Amino acid sequence: MYEFFEHTADLGLRIRADDLDELFAEAARALFSSIVTNLDDVRPSESRTLEIEADRQDDLLHDWLAELLYVFCADHVLLSQFEVNVAETRLTATVRGEPIDTARHELDAEIKAITYHGLKLVQDADGWLAEVIVDI
């Protein structure tokens, strides 16, 4: 589950999940839901594997979202499906999507960067909670 929250001139993503794999997948969905208004119309026609390592889990979350944003910006690919495996500070994922088709995809926010400001990743009695601020 994810939701958006206002943050000055930026956009906040708040994500909650039972485990880290689901949390990182939901964070990716939240990111792309802010980029394209009709994420459900993005076809999973292309697949790629991503591997990321970091020193800490919150850095891993930041780097994961930054890598997804890079794929979007550099390759002009919208991603809609995310199979994620998080093992401590290492992530492997299979992501699926398709090139941007302006006739079918309604682009929304222009995300410039994933910030470290307000980055939060905690485990509590209800599972995992993350907050990420993106620069728009």
C-alpha positions as CSV (number, residue, x, y, z in Angstrom):
1,M,0.0,0.0,0.0
2,Y,1.2,3.5,-0.8
3,E,0.0,7.0,-0.6
4,F,1.3,10.4,-1.5
5,F,1.8,13.3,0.8
6,E,2.7,17.0,0.2
7,H,6.1,18.3,1.0
8,T,6.9,21.9,0.2
9,A,7.6,21.9,-3.6
10,D,8.3,18.1,-3.6
11,L,6.2,15.0,-3.4
12,G,6.3,12.5,-0.6
13,L,5.8,8.7,-0.9
14,R,4.6,6.8,2.1
15,I,4.7,3.0,1.7
16,R,3.6,0.3,4.1
17,A,4.1,-3.5,3.6
18,D,4.4,-6.7,5.6
19,D,8.0,-7.5,4.4
20,L,10.9,-5.7,2.6
21,D,10.3,-7.4,-0.7
22,E,6.8,-6.1,-0.9
23,L,7.8,-2.7,0.5
24,F,10.4,-2.2,-2.3
25,A,8.0,-3.4,-5.0
26,E,5.3,-1.0,-3.6
27,A,7.8,1.9,-3.5
28,A,8.5,1.2,-7.2
29,R,4.8,1.2,-8.0
30,A,4.3,4.5,-6.1
31,L,7.2,6.1,-8.0
32,F,5.7,5.1,-11.4
33,S,2.2,6.0,-10.3
34,S,3.5,9.5,-9.8
35,I,5.1,9.5,-13.2
36,V,2.2,8.1,-15.2
37,T,-1.5,8.5,-14.3
38,N,-2.6,5.2,-15.9
39,L,0.0,2.8,-14.6
40,D,-2.4,-0.2,-15.1
41,D,-2.2,0.5,-18.9
42,V,1.6,0.0,-19.0
43,R,2.2,-3.4,-20.6
44,P,4.8,-5.7,-19.2
45,S,6.3,-6.4,-22.6
46,E,10.0,-5.9,-21.8
47,S,11.9,-7.4,-18.9
48,R,15.2,-6.6,-17.3
49,T,17.1,-7.7,-14.2
50,L,18.5,-5.2,-11.7
51,E,21.0,-5.8,-8.9
52,I,21.8,-3.1,-6.3
53,E,24.0,-3.1,-3.2
54,A,24.3,-0.5,-0.5
55,D,25.8,0.0,3.0
56,R,22.4,0.3,4.7
57,Q,18.8,-0.7,3.9
58,D,17.5,2.9,3.7
59,D,20.3,3.6,1.2
60,L,19.3,0.5,-0.7
61,L,15.7,1.9,-1.0
62,H,17.1,5.3,-2.2
63,D,19.4,3.6,-4.7
64,W,16.6,1.3,-5.9
65,L,14.3,4.2,-6.7
66,A,17.1,6.2,-8.2
67,E,18.0,3.3,-10.5
68,L,14.3,3.0,-11.6
69,L,14.2,6.7,-12.3
70,Y,17.4,6.4,-14.3
71,V,15.8,3.6,-16.4
72,F,12.8,5.8,-17.1
73,C,14.8,8.9,-18.0
74,A,17.6,7.2,-20.0
75,D,15.7,4.5,-21.8
76,H,12.2,6.2,-21.9
77,V,10.7,3.1,-20.4
78,L,7.7,3.0,-18.0
79,L,7.8,0.1,-15.5
80,S,4.7,-1.5,-14.1
81,Q,5.6,-4.9,-12.6
82,F,8.3,-5.5,-9.9
83,E,9.5,-8.8,-8.5
84,V,11.9,-7.8,-5.7
85,N,14.2,-9.9,-3.4
86,V,15.9,-8.0,-0.6
87,A,18.6,-9.7,1.4
88,E,20.0,-7.3,4.0
89,T,21.7,-4.7,1.9
90,R,21.5,-6.4,-1.5
91,L,18.6,-6.3,-3.9
92,T,17.8,-8.3,-7.0
93,A,14.7,-7.6,-9.0
94,T,13.0,-8.4,-12.3
95,V,11.1,-5.3,-13.6
96,R,8.7,-5.2,-16.5
97,G,7.3,-2.5,-18.6
98,E,7.3,-0.9,-22.0
99,P,8.6,2.2,-23.9
100,I,6.6,5.4,-23.4
101,D,3.7,5.6,-25.9
102,T,2.3,9.1,-25.6
103,A,-0.9,7.9,-27.4
104,R,-1.7,5.6,-24.5
105,H,0.3,6.8,-21.5
106,E,-0.7,9.9,-19.6
107,L,2.5,11.3,-18.1
108,D,2.0,13.3,-14.9
109,A,4.8,14.5,-12.5
110,E,8.3,15.1,-13.8
111,I,10.4,13.5,-11.2
112,K,13.9,15.0,-11.1
113,A,15.5,13.0,-8.3
114,I,15.1,10.8,-5.3
115,T,16.2,12.7,-2.3
116,Y,17.8,11.6,1.0
117,H,15.8,14.4,2.8
118,G,13.2,12.7,5.1
119,L,14.2,9.2,4.0
120,K,12.7,6.8,6.4
121,L,12.7,3.0,6.6
122,V,11.5,1.4,9.8
123,Q,10.0,-1.9,11.0
124,D,7.2,-1.7,13.5
125,A,4.5,-3.9,14.9
126,D,2.5,-3.5,11.7
127,G,5.4,-4.5,9.3
128,W,7.5,-2.0,7.4
129,L,7.1,1.7,6.7
130,A,9.0,3.8,4.3
131,E,8.9,7.5,3.5
132,V,10.7,9.0,0.5
133,I,10.7,12.6,-0.8
134,V,11.1,13.0,-4.6
135,D,12.1,16.2,-6.2
136,I,9.6,17.4,-8.8
